[in-house]
Amino acid sequence: MSSGGCSIVWFRRDLRLEDNPALAAGVRAGAVIALFIWAPEEEGYYCPGRVSRWWIKQSLAHLDSSLKSLGTSLITKRSTDSISSLLDVVKSTGATQVFFNHLYDPISLVRDHRAKEALTAEGVSVRSFNADLLYEPWEVVDDEGRPFTTFSAFWDRCLTMPYDPEAPLLPPKRIISGDASRCPSDNLVFESESEKGSNALLARAWSPGWSNADKALATFINGPLIEYSKNRRKADTATTSFLSPRLHFGEVSVRKVFHRIRIKQVLWANEGNKEGEESTNLFIKSIVLREFSRYMSSNHPYSHERPLLGHLKYFPWLVDEGYFKAWRQGRTGYPLVDAGMRELWATGWLHDRIRVVVSTFSIKVLQLPWTWGMKYFWDTLLDADLESDALGWQYITGTLPDGCEFDQFYNPQFEGYKFDPKGEYVRRWLPELARLPTEWIHHPWDAPEPVLQAAGIELGYNYPLPIVEIDAAKERLEDALSQMWQREAATRASIENGMEEGHGDSTDFVPIAFPQAMQMEMDPETARNNTTRNAIRCYDDQIVPSMSSSFFRTEDEESSVDIRNSVVESRAEVPIMLMYN
C-alpha cells in the first residue's frame, strides 16, 4: 500500500471500470484513491429524484465491489461543497494528482472549472478526459470553426469526421491502493424508510452496475436490435435498448455501444441484411442525438431553463396547478396520456414515443410551462438526464431551430392507434378501462353507454372525462401563438422607437416558478442521517387512483424569424427524447 504521492480518481457519472480514461490514467500513474462525493445540494432544483438516487446507491455498491476485487475500495464522502471535500481528501491522502472525466451540464461545467483552479493553486496536477462522448463538442464545428445549430448539420459532420471515435479501453487488471487510512468513508443515505418499499420494486425490473450494463447491451444487440427499425415505435413491447439510465450514470460508455453496434452494422451490410442495416443506422443516429444534447448544453448552458429561440419568452403559458396535477396523476381523461403518466410514476420509465405524447399534451393541449414538465421528468425518471431532457422538451416546444413546430398538434387518440393499436399498453396501466373493447379504448368518451356499463366504467367517476376538448385546445393554442407574435412585434416596435432595450434575446427571460407541489422537502429521518436540504420530494398529492404491477420486464441568439427561415428543410427526422432508451 502506498504511503503518499498517490492519485485521486474522482468518480461522478462514470460508474464503471471499463473504458474509464480517468481510472486508466490513475492506474498508470501508480497508487489510486477511488473517490465519490455525494453533494446533491450543488444541483439546485435538479438534484436527483427518488429513483435516480436508488440507482446511484446500487451502482456505487457494484462499483465498490468491483474495485475491491482489484485491490482497492471506493471512498465515499457526504458534502455540500464537492471542491472543499476534494481538497480535504487531497490533504489527508497526500495525493499529488487528480483525474476525472468530463461532464457537460451547466452546473458541472462551472464546478469542474473551479475544481481545476483550486487544485492547481494547491500544487496538485489535474487532468480530465472525455469518457461520455464520441467527439468533444469543440471538435464538431463547421468549416469556419463555428458550432452547428441544427441536428441535421451536426449529424452530417459526425458522419464525415476525418477520424473515428476512439476504441473503448479495457478495465484494469489490478489497482494499487493509495493510503486512505486518514480518509474514512462517510455513510451515504440515498433513501428514506418510506421510500424503501417502492424502491424494492425497482430491483425486480432493473439491475444497476457496470457489468450488468454490459449484459444489457449484449441482450439488445443479440435480440431486439435487428428489428429496431420496425419495432422501435411500439409502446406495448420491449423494443428499445433500455440503456439510457446506464449511459446516464456511466455504467457503459457510449464508445463501447457505438463500436459494438458498428460491428453489427458492417456484418449485416456484408450479408445484405437490409433490415438489420437500417436498424443499426437508426440506433447510431439516436446515439448521436444524445451527443447533440451535450453539444447544445455546452454551447447554450442555460437551455434547461430558457428557450433557445427568443420569441418563446412571449408565449402566454397557462399557469394552472390543477391541470398540472391531473397530468402528473394520469387523470386527464385521455387514456394513452394517463397510462404513460401512471407508468412513469410506478416505474421511473417511459418508452420514448410515450414521452413525446405526454410532453406534447402538457405543452400544446394544456399549455403548461415546458419547464414544469421537464422538472417533473427529472424528478421521476430513472434515466433523468439534464442535457437530453432539456433538448427533448425544447424540441417539443419548438424552441430549437430544427425542432417541432409549436403549432404541430398531436391528438392523443390518434397517437394511441399508432403506438398502442390493440390497447394493451392502456389496459396494463389503466385497469379501470381493461374491459373496454379495443374500438373505444383510446376514446372512451365516444363509447355507447351500454358498452361503458358492460365494461364497468362511469366516466367522471371511476375514470375522468377529458380535461379539455381537443378542438378547444387547438383554438386556444392558435390564440396563444397569435398573442406571442403580437407581443414580440410590439417589443420589436418599441425597440425601434428607442423605448426599450434588448430584442429577441432570452437572456432576460424570467422562468415561471415551479408549482408548490414540486418544491423539494426533506423528511425528518433522512434529514438527520444525510444533513441535506432539498434532496427528497414530498409526494403527498401524488396518489395514482389505480395501478397495475405488470410493468416488470424480463430482461449569441438570432431573431426568431431569421433562424426559422434559415432551417425550413433541416428538421430532425424524429423527436429528441432519449430515443435510445
N, C-alpha and C positions, 0 to 999 in steps of 0.2 A: 504494500500500500504506500502510495506517495505521501510525502510529508509537506509538500509545497510545490509552487510553480506549476500547479495543475491548470486545466482549462475548464470553464463552465460551459456546458451546453444547455441553453435556455430553451426548453420546450414550450410551445404555445399551441397553435393549431397544426401541429406536425407530429401527432402522437404515434410514431412508428419508428422501427429500426431500419427498415428497408428504404433505399433511396432517400436518405435524410442527409443532405450535404453538410449541415452543421454538425451532426453527430460524427460523420465520417472525418471531418476536419479535426474535431476534438480527439478522436481515436488516433489519428495520425500524429497529433501533437504530443501525445503521452497520456498522463493520468487525467481522468474525466470526473467532473462533478455534474451529474444529471439533475437539472433543476426545473421545477414547475411552480409558478407563482399564481395564486388564485386571488385576483383583485377585481371583483365584479363591479365595485363602485366606479371604477375608472370608465366603464362603458356607458355611464349615464342612463338614459332611457333604454338603452339597448344592452343591458346586462342579460345574461342567458336566462331563458324561461325554464319552467319545471322540467320538461322533457329533455331539453338540451343539457341541463345540469345532471340529470340522470345519466345521459350518455357519457358526459365527461367523467363522471365517477367510475363507470365501468371501464372506460377506455384507459384511464390512468392506472387502474388496478392491473389491467392486462399489460400495459407498458412496463410497470414496475416489475411484474413477474418475469417478463422477457429480459429486462436489464439485469435482474438478479441471476438469471441463468448464464449471463455472460460475464459476471464478475463485479457488478456494481448494483446500485439501487437508486430509486428516484427520490430526491429530496423535495418535499412539498412545503411551501410557505404561504400562510394566510396574510394578506396585506391590503392596505388601502392605497398604496403607492408602490408600484412594481419597481421603479427605478431605485427607490430607497432600499427596498428589500434586496434587490440585486447587488447593490453596493455593500450591504451588510454581509451577504454571502461571500462576496469577493474578499472582504477583510477577514472574515472568520476562517476561510479556507486557504488564504494566501494565493488565490488564483491570479494568474498573470494574463490570461486570455479569456475572452467571452465570445462564443459563437452562437448565432441564432439565424433562423430562416425568415425571409421577408413575409410581411402581411401587407395588405393593400387597402384596408378600410381606413377612413379618415382618422379615427382615434389611434389606431396602431401606427399610422404613418408619423403622426406627431410624437407619440410615445417613443418610437424607435429612434427618431432623430435626437430626442432629448437623452435617451439612453446612451447613444454613441458619444454625445458631448460630455456627459457626466463621467462615463468610464474613461474616456481619453484624458480628461482632466486629472484623473487619479492615476494615470500612467498605465492603464490597462489596455492591452491591444484588443480591438474589436473587429470582427469580420461577420458579414451577413451574406446570405445566399438565397438564390431562387430555388424554392422547393415546392411552389404552388402553381407554377405556370409553365406552359410550353415555351413561351417567349416573354421576356420582361416588357412592360408597357413602353419603355423608351426605345425598344428595338423595332417596334412595328410602327413605322411612320411613312408618310408619302415621299415622293421624290424630292421635295423641298424640306424634308425633315420635320414636317408638322404632323400632329396626331390626326387620325381619322375621326369623323363624327358620325358615320353610319356603319352598321354592322356589315353590310354588303361589301363596302370598300375594305374594311378590316379583314373580312374573310378572304377576299381576293388576294390581299397582300400576304396573309398567312400561307396561302397555297403556293405563293411564288417566292417565299423566303429563300435566300441562297444557301441556307443550311438547315438541316433537320433538327428537331428538338433533341437534346442530349438523351442518351440512353440512361435508364434508371440504374442507380448504384445498388450493389449487393449489401445486405446487412453485415455489420462487423462480426468476425468470428469470436472475438474476445475483447473485453473492455477492462483496462487497468483503472481501478477506482482511486480517485483522489481522497484525501483525508477530510472526511466530513464529521469528525468526532466533536468538533465545536460548533456544528451546524445541524442540530436536530430538526427533524421534520415537524411541522405543525399538523394537527389533525384537521382535515378539511371536511366541513359539513355541507353536503350538497342537497340534502332533502330533509324536510321536517317529518315528524311521525305521521302527520295527517296525509302526507304525500306518498308514503311508502306503499300503501295498498294499491294506488293507481299505478305507481312505478313498477310494481311487481308484475303487472300485466304486460308491460312493455318487454320484459325479459322473455315472454313467451313468443314474441314476434321478432325480436332483434338480439343479436349477439355482438355487441361492440368489441373493438380490439383490432389491432392491425393485422394479425394473422387471420382473423375471421373475415376481414375485408378482402384479403387475398382469395379466400374461398368464395366469397360473394361474387367477386369479379370472374373467377373461373366458372361459376354456375351460370352467370349471364352469358358469357362468351360461348359456352358449350350448349346453351339452351335457347333462351328467347332471342338472342341477337340475330340469328339467321332470319327470323320473321319480324324483326323490329319495324321495318318499313311498313309492313302490312298491319301489325297489331298494336303499334305504339299509341294509337288513339283510343283503344278500348279501355274504359274505366273499370270494367267489371271483372278483369282478369289480371294476373301478374305478368305484364308485358314489358315493363321497363326494368332498368338495371338495379334499382334500389341502392345505388352507390352515392347519392347526393350527401347523406349525412357523413358517410365515410370519407368523402372528398373534403367536406367542410372541416371536419376535425383532423384531417390529415392522416387518417389511418391507411390510406392508399394514395400514392402520388399520381397526379394527372399524367406524368410522363409514362409511368408504367401502364396506365389504362390506354393511353394513346398508342404505345408501341405494341401492346397485346392486340388491340383492335386492328392496327395496321397489318400485322401478320395475317390475320384472318382475311382482311381486305385483299391482300396480294394473293393469298391462296385461292379464295373464291373467284377472283378475277381470272386467274390462270385456269381454273376449272370451268370457266364460262357460267358460273352461278350468278345470274343477274340479280336475283332476289337478295342473295347474301351480300353482293357488292353494293347494292343500293342501301341495304340496312347499315352496313359499315360506314358508308358515306354520310348518311343521316346522323348516325351516332357521333361520328367525329365532328360534324357540324355543331351538334349540341354541346360537345366539349368546348369547341371554340367560342360558343355563346357564353359559356362560363368565363372563358378568358376575357371576353369583351366586357363582362361586368366588372372585373378587376381593372381593366383598361380605362373604363369610363370613371370608376371611382378614383383612380389615380389622377386622372386629368380633370375631374369635376368632383372634388372631395365633399361637396355638400349635396350630392344627388340623393341622399337618403331623406332629405327634409325640404329641398327646394326643387321646383320644376326646372327642367333643363331648357325649356322654352318659356320666355318671359311672359307671354300672354296668359298663361295659366294662373298667374297671380291675381288676375281679374275675374276668375270664374267664381260665381256665387254658390259655393258649396252649401249643401243643406246640413247644418249642424244640428242633427236630430239624434239624441241619445236613445230614444225609443226605437227608431229604425235600426240603429247600430246594435242594440241589444237583441232585437229579433233576428238580425243577420247572424250574430255570433251564436245564438242558441239554436239556429236551424228552425226558425219559426216564421219564415217569410211567406209560406203558402205555395212556394214553387219547389216541387219535390227534388229535382236534381241539385238545386242550391242547398236545400235543407239537408239532404243526405250528405253532401260534401262537408258542410259545416259540422255536422254531428260526427262524421268520421274523423275530422281534424281534431275535435275536442277529445275524442275517445282514444285516438291512436297517435296523434302527433304527426300524421302523414296524410298526404293527398296526392293523387295522380296529377301530373302537370296539366292535363286538359281540364280537370275539375278545378284546379287553382285558377285557370283562366275564367271559367264560368262564374265562380263565386266572386272573384275580384271584379270582373266586369259588371256583375249585378250590383255590387256595392257602389261602384263608381258611377255607372251610367243609368241604372234603374233607380237606386236610392239616392244617388248624387252625394254620397258621404265623402268627406275628405279622404283622399287616397292615402295620406299618411296614417290615418286611423287603421285602415285595413292592413297596411304594411306592418304597423306596430303589432297588431293582433297576430298576424302570421309569425312575426318574430317571437312572440311570447309562447306560441303553441306548437310550432313545427320542430320536429326532430332535426331537420336539415336547415333550420333558420340560418340564413346567410345574408349579411347586410348588403354586400355588393350585388349578389344575384337578385335578392328580393327588391332592392331599390330599382334595379334595371327593369325587372318584370312589371312592377307597379307603374313605373314611368312609361313603359311601353303601352300598357293598357290605357293609361290616362291620355296618351297622345302627346306626351311631352318630349319624346325622342324624335329627332329629325326623320327617322325611318320607322317610327312607331305606328301603332294602330290609330287611325283617325278617331278623334273623340266622338264624332257622330256615327261611327260604325257600331251598330247596335246588335247585340246577340239576344235572341229570345230564348230563355232557358227551356221552354217547352220543346223547341226545335233542336236545341243542343242535346236534349235528352234523347231524341230519336237517333242522333248521330253517335253519341258516346255510350248510351245505355239502351240499345234498341229493344231488348227484352225486358227491361225494367228490373233486372236482377240486382243492380247496384242500389237502386232506390229501395227495393224491398229489404235488402240487407240492413240498411241504416234507418229506414222508416218503417218499423214493423207495424205501425198502425195502418199502413197502406198495403200490407203484404197480400191481402186477399183481393185487391183491386185488379181487374183484368188489365192486361198489357195495353189494350186500346186506350185506356184512360189514365195510365199510371203517371204520365208526365203532365196531365192537365185534369186533375180530379174535379175541378170546379165545373167542368163541362159534362161530367158523367150524369146520366139519368138518376133520379132519386132512388128507384128500386135497386140499381146497381150499387149505389153508395150504401143503402141499407143492408144489402146482402153481404157487403164487404165489412160491415160494422163501422162505417165512417159517418160521422156527423161533422160536416165542415163548420168551422168556427168553434167547435167544442173539443174533439179529440185530434183534429188536425185543422190548422188555421186556413181561413180564406186568404187569397193573395193580398199581401200587404199594400200593393199598389198595382193598378191595372197597367199592362204593358203599353197600350196605346196612350194612356195618360202620361206615363213615364217618358215616352218618346216626345210628346208635345212639350213637357216640362224641360226636357233636355234641350230641345230646339230653342226654347225661350231663354234658357240659361246661357247657351252659346251665343245667342244674339246679344244678351246683356254683356257678356265677356268682351265681344268685339267692339261694342259701343263704348265700354269703359276704356278699352285700350285706345280707341280712336280719340276719345275725349282727352286722355292723358297725352297722347301724341300732339293734339292741337294746343294743349296748354304749354307744352314744352316749346313748340314752335313760336308761340306768342311770348315766350320768356317768363311764363308764370309758374313753371315747375321744373325742377331739375331731375335728370335721370329718365331713362326711357327704355322700355323693353328689357329691363335688367331685373333678374331675380335676386340680386344681392341685398335688396332692401325688403325682401319677402319676409313677412312675419307668419310663422307657422300657426295653424289653428291648434289650440290647446287640446290635448288628449282628454277624452271623457273621464269623469271622476272614477268610473268603474274600472278604468285601466291604470289608475295610479298604483304604483307598487307599494306593498305593505309587507312588513316582516312579522311573522308570528312569534310569540314570546320565546318559545323553546329554541327556535333557530337563531333568534337574536342573541340569546345567551351563549349558544355554542359557537356562533360564527361571527359575532360582533359586526354584522353588516347592516347597512341600510339599503332599502330598495332592491333586495335580491329575490324576493318571492312574492308572487302575485296573490292578491286576495280575490278568490273566485266565488264569493258568496252568491252572486247573482247568476253564476254560470251553471244553471241547472238544466240539463237536457231532459226534455219531457219523457222520452223513451229511447232505449238504447239496445243495440244488438252486440253480442260479444263475438260475432263470427268474423272479425277482421283479421284474425291471426293467420299469417302466411306459413307455408311450409318452408320453405326455404326461399376668352373674352366673348361674351354672348352676343349673337347677332339678333336682328329683329326677327320676330316670329315669321312674318310673311316672307322675308328673304330666305330663311332657312327652308321653309316649306316649299318654295318654288324651286329650290335647287336640288331637291331629292324626291321628286314626284315618282320616279321609276325605281327607287332604291330600297323599297320596303323589304324587311326581313320576311322570309318565307313562312316562318312560324313564330308564335309568340315566345317571348323570352321569360320563362317562368321555371327555372331549374329543370329544363327539359330532360336532362339526363337522369332524372330521378328514377 
